[in-house]
Amino acid sequence: MKVYTSDKIRNVVLLGHGGAGKTSLAEAMAYLSGITSRMGKVSDGNTVSDFDKEEQKRQFSISTTNIAMEWDDHKINVLDAPGFFDFVGEVQEAMSVADAAIIVVSGKAGVEVGTERAWDLCEKYGIPRMFFVSDMDIDDASYRQVVQDLTDKYGKKIAPFNLPIRENEKFVGYVNVIQEKGFRWEGKDAVECEVPDYNKEYLQQYRDTLMEAVAETSEEFMDRYFSGDIFSEQEIRSALRNNVCEGSIVPIEMGSSILAQGVYTLLDDIIKYMPAPENRKMAGINMKTNEIFEANFDFSKPKTAFVFKTMMDPFIGKYSMIKVRSGVLKTDDMMYDSNKDIEVKIGKIYVMQGNKTIEVPELHAGDFGALQKLDISTGDTLSTKANPVQYAPMDISQPYTYMRYKAQNKADIDKIAQSLAKLAAEDATLKVVNDAENHQSLIYGMGDMHLEIAVSKLLNEYKVGIDLDKPKVAFRETIRKNSDVEYKYKKQTGGHGQYGHVKMRFEPSGDDSKPYVFEQEVVGGAVPKNYFPAVEKGISEASQRGPLAAYPVVGVKAVLYDGSYHPVDSSEMAFKVAASNAFKKGFMEATPVLLEPIATLKVTVPDSFTGDVMGDLNKRRGRVLGMNPTGDGKQVIEADIPMMELYGYCTTLRSMTGGAGDYEYSFTRYEQAPSDIQQKEVTARAEKVKENSSED
């Protein structure tokens, strides 16, 4: 593959609902541009972009794939992003480096939740977009309905660039709205034909929409439009390019990815209407001078690149996917990673076509490439030591669905930790947390499917097995009343015995952030001072596993006020045991209660689902605090909810809202748990003790 300059590069991301046909469209593009000699199919597991074993098995994309293709003396970097909401992290990585988007809509399924989410992402990142209506070869696909739905939703921005021609319910060609000409497919070629009568009404309607948009680009055009002048094709295309690049027009095209029809036109139009990287702004911070570094994909500026994705393969190793944001990157350049403060020699430079690599001598600003086996991570900036630059990190979603995991084989624990670290390096939305307090290892992801696929990858790629289980809730124990106890620990064996005697008062300390507060009011040396630390240690150890249900204790004030000792038999050990037992006894006599963690939850849903969501929150013992409209037909519902009730919430919310709802939460405080939940935990604890099995 030859080297392309910034003005000859187009970086587009394919977005849309799961199953809308993004991977099939990428496959048709790869076929037409000559990467493959025959088209693969998602159902056969032989597409360019779904090369991962999991993707082939499940028949949908799991990670973003870069396919570099050459078309009409230009280079198009196509990013095929997943449509399923569990893999939103992959989409966000792609969005952070794409210069334009193609939102794929199935002509059969129509506008779906994923279509709207894709539009929202384009708005957030400020990138131009166009729609491609796929599945036009299916009998009940309706292009007109999709155009109507999109126009109703997004207004006059929507501009169809072509219309389908059907004969005997078969998709045989298209009408070009700009040229006002019809084309039929004969093999790979499109041959000019008459515009059918039934298309003329819509052709006129769609052309009027386009001409209005063209007229609005300048006052001169507006005057000509009103005086009945006809614009030349060149004028129309030039005006439309400006409109599309600034987002004031969103073209709609259509075709069939399976038959590679309409894709030729799409590739042409990506080059004609989508912006080159040099038309886009990009800035970072110069770490030496603390000034803003205007990179703007200018090849003449000092070289910088951004690592937007990491690929880990057990066989071919690690690839770091980069986008050059200024300058020209060459083989064996020395680069400086400002995030890690290290210098790296980049070695060979590759461009990716799925999992196939092609070596290139250099990459110009705005181009995508891959570097092999370097100690750099996703989100790092590569620059030079003389001009150290750092770019803002990517905006990646926080994972909130979590499960507890255990190794199937104890001997694999270290290997599992290493394998999970590799998966987390590849996937920014997968996190592994060691919850030492509750003696459990947790794995966080964007949804149940995300976690299931992570387990499957561990087994198939890294040959280690883990079991997922419901996580333990981080309950706490405390007391509500006062108690006064004494405990005498006396043990006589041959020689020295053991003797420790304490009298203690227990009461709520009022501070739930600390396990306990220890004070002593001993008078007359009833317990010598040198045993006080041992008494405190006994309380400290006993408070780690509370007497009620073996959860950590909080908010207890312990006062040692009397006791006795033996000059020979007393020891620190004896007083520690006495204090520990006094704590357990005093705790159980002071009305012990269980505290449960409460989270503040924010659920963002379309207006029509607020009733269902609030009803569901009430069932989960949630207290709705309020609702705030976001201004785009959505509401943010805020509620306080017990964390144990959030288990499985991701799946419930998605099924309730058809995937249109989002949520986030954060821990706020502890509250007393209802008596039925306390009873359940205490019973479970008693059963464990009965089985005489030590808790893991």
N, C-alpha and C positions, 0 to 999 in steps of 0.2 A: 504494500500500500504506500502510495507516495505521500509526501508531507504537504499539508494544506495550510494556507495562511488564514488569519482570523476572519477575513471577509468571505472566505469560501466554506465556512463551517456553520452548521445549524445543529443546535442541541435541543431535541424535543423529548418530552416525557409522554408516555401513553397512560392516560388515567381513565377511570370509569368503574362501574359496579363490577363485582365479581361475576365472571361468566359472560361479560358483554362482548368479548372477542378481541381483547388487547393482544394476547400472545399470538392468536391466528393472524391478526393484522401485521404484527412484527415479522411473522414467518413469511407472509406474502411480500412484504417489503424486502426481506432478505433474499427471497427467490428472484424477484424482479431486478434487484441490484446485482445479482450474479454471485451472491455468497454461497447459495446452495443450488444444486442442479435439479433437485425435485423438492416440492413442498412437503414439509412434515405436518403432522396433525397432533393436536393436544391429546386426542384419544389414543393415538399410537405411541405417545411418549417420545417422539423423535423431533421435536421442534428445537430451533437454535437456542431460544431463551430459557426453556424449561429443561435444563440439563441435569438438575439435581434429582437424586433417586426419589426423594420424598415428593417432589413436584410431579414426577412421572407417575408415581404410584397413586397420588391423590387427584391428578389431572387439574391442578390449578397452580398459579405462581405463588411462591412463598417469599422469594427475594427479588430485588430489582436487578435486571440484567442489562448490560450495555452492549448494543450491537452497532459497531461502526460500519457504515456502508457508503459506497461511492455512487454518486448519481449526478450526471450532467456536469462533470468537472467540479463537483462540490462534495463535501463530506458531511453526511448526516449521522450524528450520534443519537441513536434511538435508545431511550431508557424504558424498558418494559417493566412497569411497576405493578405490584399485586393489587387486586381489587378487594380482597377480603379485609375487613376492618381490623382483624388481629395483627395484620402486618403493616399497620399505618406508619411505623418507624421507617420501613423501607421506602415508603412513598415520600416521607418527609426528607429523607436523604436525597432522593432523586430531585425533589422540588428545589432543594437548596442550590442545585447546580444547573437546573434546566433553564433555557432561555425562552422556551415556549412549550405549550401543552396541546396534545390532541386528546380530546375527551371522546372516548368510544361509547356509543349508545347502540344497544341492540335494537334493530328495527322491529323485532318481534316483541321484546319485553318493554320497549319504550323507556321513558325517563324514569330512573329509579333513584333510591336514596344515594347510592354511590355516585350517580351523575351530579347530584346537588352538592355532595361533599367535594367532588373534584372541582366544581366551579368555585366553591368557597375557598379551597386551597389556592386556586389561581388568583382570586381576589386578594388573599392574604399575602401571597408572595409577589403580587403585581406583575404577573407574566401574561403575555398575549396567548390566546387559545383559539382552537377551532374544533368543531364537532365532526366526527366521522360516524355516520349511521351504517352499522354493519348488518350482516344477515339479510341483505336485500334479495338473496336468491330464495329465501323461504317464502312460501305462498302468502302467509298472513302477516308479513312484515309491512308496516305502514309508515312510509317516509313522511307523508303529509301530516300524520298525527304527531310524529316526533317534532316536526317543525312548528306545528301549532302549540304543542305543550311548552316547548322552549321559548317561543315568542310570548306566550301568556306569562311565563315565569320571569323572563329577563328582558322583555320589551323589544324596542326597535333595533337593538344591537344585533339581533340575530338575522343573518343574511344567507339564504340558501344560494350556493354557487352552482348547483346542478339539480336536475330532476330525473327520476327514473323513467325509462320507457319499458312498458310491459306489453307482451303479446301472448295471448292464450295463458294468462296467469304466470308467464315466465318473464324473468328479468333479462332483457336483451340489449339494453343500451341506456344512454343518458342524454339529457339536453343540457348544453352549457349555457348558463343564464347570461354570462358576459358576452359571449359571441352570438347568442341566439341561434345556435346550430344544434342539430341532433347528431348523435354518434351511435353506431351499433358495434357490438363486439363480433369480430370474426377471428377466432383463435385468440392470439395475444393482442392483436391490433384493433384499434377503434376506427371504423370507417364512417365517413360523414353520410347522414341520411336526412330525410325530411323530418320536421318536428310534427309529431302526431297532433291532430286537432284537440284531443282531450287534454293535452299539456299546455295549449296556448294560453288559456285563461290564467293558469298558475304561473306560467312563464312571465306573462305581463306583470302580474302582481309582484313576483319576486324581483323582477328587473326594476320596477318602480322603486321598490325598497332600496335596492343597490344604488340607483341613480340619485335618490335623495341623499344617501350617505356620501356619495361622491360630491354632490353639490355643496354639502356643508363643509367641505375641506377648505374652501376659500371663497372670498366675496365675488371674485371674477367668475368662478364656476357657478355660484348661486345665481348671478345675473344671467349667465348663459342658459342655465336650466329653466329659469322663468320665461326667457324669451323663446323657448322651444328648441334651442340648439341641441344637436346630438353630439355627445362626447366620443372621441376616438377610443379604440380599444386600449391604446397605449396610455392615454390620459386616465382611463378608468383604472387600469392595473396599477399605475403609479399612485393614484389617490388611495386606492384600496390598501396598498402596502402600508402607507402611512397610518391609515385608520386601524388596520389589523395590529400593527406594531404598538400603537398606543392603546389598544383595547376598546376603541369606540365601535368597532365592528367585529363580530364573531362569525366567521364563515361556517356553513354546514355543507359537508360533502357526503357522498354515500357510495356504497359498493358492496361487494361480497369478498371477504378475506379468503374464504375457502377456494373461490374460483379466481382469486387475484384480479377481480374486476373493480375498476374505480380506484385502485391503489396506485396505478401509474400516474393518474391525474393528481392524486394526493401528494405523491413524492415531488412532482413538478411544483405544486402549489406551496409545499413546505419551503422550497428554495425561493419561489417568487415572493411570498408574502410574510414568511416568518423572519424575525430579526437575526442578524449575525451577532456573535458575542460583542463585537466592537461597538454595537449600538446600545449596549447596556452599561449601567454604572456599577462600580464595585470599589469599595474602600476598606482599608484595614488600618491598623495602628502601627507606626514605626516605633519599635520597642526602645530604640536608642534615643530618639528625639522626642518621643511621646506626641508626635504630630500625626495628622491623618495622612495616610498613604493612598493616593488616588490611583488605584491599579487600572480600572476601567478597561481591562483586557487589551492593554496597549503593549504590542510586542517590543517597543523601543525602551520600555521602562525596566528596572531591575527585575530579575525573575522571581516569581512567587507562585506557589501552587497550594491547593487545598485538598486534604484527604477527605473524601466524602463517603467512602465505604471500604470495608475490609472483607476480603474473601479468604476463608480458611478451607483448605482442602487437604484431607489426610494423605493424599497422593502427590499433588503438585505443590503443596506448601501454601505460603501466605502471599496474597496479592493485595497491595494497597491501591485503590482506585483514586485517581487524582483529576482535578480540573486545573489547568494552568490559568492563573488569573492575571499574569503580566509577564512580559519577557518571552524568551524561547528556551525551553528545557532541552538539554542535549545529553546524550549517553555519557556516563561516568562523571557528570557534574557533582561537585561537592555542595550539598545543601545543608541548611541549618534549620533544625526543628525547634522553633521558639517555645513551644509548649513543654517540651522535655529538656530544653537547653542542651541539645547534643548535635553534633555534625554527622551527617550520613552521606556516603557516596552512593549515588542512586543506581549505578550499574546500567543494565540494559533497560530500555523503555519499550513497553508493549502497547498495542491497542487491542481491545477485546472485541471478539464477536461471539457472544455467549461465553463458553468456557474455552474457546480457541484463542490463542494469542498470536499476534503478528508483530514482529520486531520492527521498530521504526527508529531512525537516527535522531529525530528531534520532534518536539511538540510545540506548536505556536500558541500564543495566548488564546484562551477560549476553548482549547481542545481537551478531550478526555484521554487519559492513558492509564497504564497500570505499572507499578513498580513491584519488584519481587523481593521477598525475604528481608524487609527492612524493619528496624525497631521503631516503627511509627504507628500511631493509632488513628482511628476515625475521628475527625474533627481537628486534627493537627494542621498547622500551617508550615509549609516548607518555603524558606527564603534563603538569602545569603547572609553570612556573618557580617558583611559590610553594611547590609541593608536589612536588618532583622524586622520582619513584619508579622503581625498576628491578625487573623481575621476573626470575626465574631463566631462563636460556636453555633452549631445548627440547633434549631428549635425542635427537639425530639419529645414526643409524648411520654408522660410518666406512666409506668405500668402499675396497675392497682389490683390485678387478679393474682392471688398467690396460693401456693400449695406447699405442704410440708413434703420433703422427699427423704427417702432412706435408701441406702445402698442394698441391692439384693444380695450382694456378696461383700462381707466386711473387708476382704482383702483388696477390694477395688476402690476403697475410699479415696486414696490419693489420686488414682487415675481419673475418678469421677470429677474431683475438684479441678484437675488440669483440663479435662475435656469441657467442663462447664465454662471455664475461663475462656477457652477458645470460642465456644458458642457465643458467649457474651461479647467477645471482641468483634465478632461478625455482626451481632444483632444488638443495637444500642437499647432496645426496649426489653431485653432479657436481663434480669438482675438476680444475683444469688446473694442471700443474706444469711449470716449465721446468727440465729437468735439464741444467744448463750443463756439468757435468763430463763427461757422455757425449754432449754435443752432440745432445740430443733433446728434443722436446716430448712430454709425457705427458698423457693424459686418463684420469682415474680415475672409475669408476662402480660400481654394485652388482652388475653382471653383464654378460655379453656383449650381451644384448638391450638393456639400458640404453644401452650405448655405441653400438650400432647405430642406436637411435632418435635419439640425439643427432646422429649424422652425417646421418641422414635429415632431421632438423629444420633443420640448417644449410643443407642443399641446397635444401629446399622453401620454408623461411620466409625465410632470409637470403641465399639464392642464392650460397652459396660451397661449394666442394667440398673435402673432406679425405679422405686415404687412411689407413686404420689398418693398422698393421704390428706384428709381434712386437717388444717393446722390447728394447733392448740391455741386457745384464747389466753391472752396475758392478763388473767384475773389477778387481783391483789386481795389480801386479807387485812382487816383492821378490827378495832374494838369500839363499842359505843358507850360502855359503862366502866366503872372502876372495880378493881378487885384488890384483895390483900391476901397474900399467900406466904406460906413458909415451906421450905423444903430442906430436908436434912439428908445428906448423902453420906452413908456410913458403910464402910466395907472393911472387914477384918480378915486378913489372911496371915500366913506366917510372917513374922517380922513386921515391917511398917504396914499400917493400915491406911485407909483413905477416910478423911473426914472433912466435910464442908457443910456449913449450915447457913442458910440465908433467909431473911424475912424481907419481902418486897411488896411494893404497891405498883399496880399498873393502871394507867388511865389514858384516854385519847390525848395525843400531843397537839392535835389541831393542824399539824403540818404533814400532809400526805406525800410531800416530795422526798421525805427522808424515812428510812425504815423505822428508826427508833431514836429516842433521846434518852441518854443514860445520866442519872444523877445519883449521888449518895449522900445520906444524912446520918451516917453512922457516928454515934458518940461513944466516948469511953473506950475506943479500940476494940469493940466487940468483934469486928472483922478487921484485921490489920490492913493498913493502906496498900501493902505490896500485893494484896489479893484482889484489889479493885479492878485492875486490867483483866484479870482472869474472869471475873464476874461479867464484865462488859463483853469479853470474847464469847462467853457462853450465850449471852443474849444475841449477839451478832450472828452466831452460827444458827441459833434456833429460829431467827427471823428470816433466814433464807428460804426455809420450807415451813410454812405456817402449819399449826396443829389442826386447822379446820379442814383444808383440802390440799395441803402441800404447795400452796402458791406463796410467793414472797409477801412478807408482812410490811405494812406501811403505817405511819402515824401513831406509834405507841410510845408512851412515856413510861420508862421503868425507873423506879426509885428504890435503891437499896437502903433500908433504914436500920436494920439490926441483923443479928446472926450470932454465931459463936465459932470458935476454932479450937483445934487441939494442937498443942505446941509441937508434938512429934508427927502425928498422922496427917495433919492438914497439908495440902499442897495446892498449887495452881490448878492442877488437873481436877482435883476434888471440887474446888469452888466453881470451876467452869461447868462441870456436870450438874452441880447443885443449881446454879443460876439458869442453865438451859432447861432443866426440868421445872424450875419455878416459873419460868416464862411460859412454858406449854400449859401448865396448870392454871396460872393467872389469866392467860389469854382466853382459855375456854370458859373461865368463870366471869368474864367481863363482857358478855353478849357479843361474841364474835360475828362479823358479817363479811360477806364477799363483795368486793368492788369490781365492777366491770368497766372496761375501757369504752369511752364514748368518742365518736368521731363527728366532725362537722362535715356534712356531705353537701356537695353542690351538683345538681343534676340539670343539664341543659337539654331541653326537649322542645320540639315544635308545639305551638299553642294547643293543638288538637289533642295532645297526649297528657296534658297536665293533670287532668282528673284521674286517669289511670295510674299515673306515677305516684300521685299523692295518696291514693287509696292503698297502693302497694306499700308505701313507706309507713302508713299507719299500721298495716298488718305486721310490719317488721319492728314495731315498738318505736318508730321514729317520731320525733316532734318537729313538725314543719314550722320553721321560723319566719319564712316569708317567700315572696316571689318577686323577681325583678325581670321586666322585659328587656331583651337585648337589642330590640329595634329591627331585627330581620325576621320577625314572625316566630321568634323563639322565646322561651322563658327560662330563667335560672331559678330552680327551686332550691332553697337552702333549708337544711334540716339537721338536727342532732339525732344520731342513731347509734345504738350499741354496735361495736365492731363485729361481734359474733353474728349479727344479723346481716352483715354485708357479704357473707360467704355465698358465692354463686350469683351475686347481684348483676354482674356483667351480662350473663346469659339472659336473665329475666328482663333486664332493661332493653336489651336488643330485641328480644322476641315481642316485647310490649310495644316498641316504637318502630319496628321494622328496620332496626339498625340506625335510626336517626337520632338516638339519644346518646349523650356523653355524660360521664360523671367523674368527679375527683373528690378525694376526701383527705382529711388530716386529723390525727389524734388531738383531742383537746383536753380531756380530763377523765378522772374516774368518778363513778357514781355507784351507790349501793345497788346491787343486783336484786331483782325480785326474788321472793322466797322460794318459788318453784325452781328457779335456776340454781339458787344456792343449794337447795336440797339435792338436786340432780348431781351437782359437782361433788358434794359431800358423800353421797351414796357411791358415786363412781370411785372416789378415793378409798372408801371403806372396802369396796370390793377388791381393789388392787392390793390393799394391805392383806386382805383375807387370802388372796391367791399367793401371797408372800412373794410377789414379783417386784423387784426393785424397779422404780419408774425410770424410763429411758430419758 
